[in-house]
């Protein structure tokens, strides 16, 4: 229920999601997935922070324009553009392509040109 999305057919928007709403697909088969290439895994004991690269434009905080995939600094030749918090028992290897389940009830949407949030109805 994002009233700001109504009437935006054909307009470019940005979707965002917090890391805790991304899951290993095997643990949430009820959710849609996106494939991500593992760039880095930080094992923190109670969780693993997984840095992934997905096929999507990158928008940096404070930027008004989308940045196309950037070559360079990531392990696989590109920068991670999706961060997930996975349980510690999930074993991942660098450069693996893994399905990531997305809890779409917790997506946030923004106008690409202005960065303005398209607020959820409360």
Secondary structure, DSSP 8 states (H G I E B T S, - for coil): --GGGTT-TT--EEEE--GGGEEEGGG-TTSEEEEEEEEEEEE-SS-EEEEEE-SS-B--TT-SS-B---BSSSTTSB---EEEEE-TT----TT-EEEEEE-GGG-EEEETTT--B-----
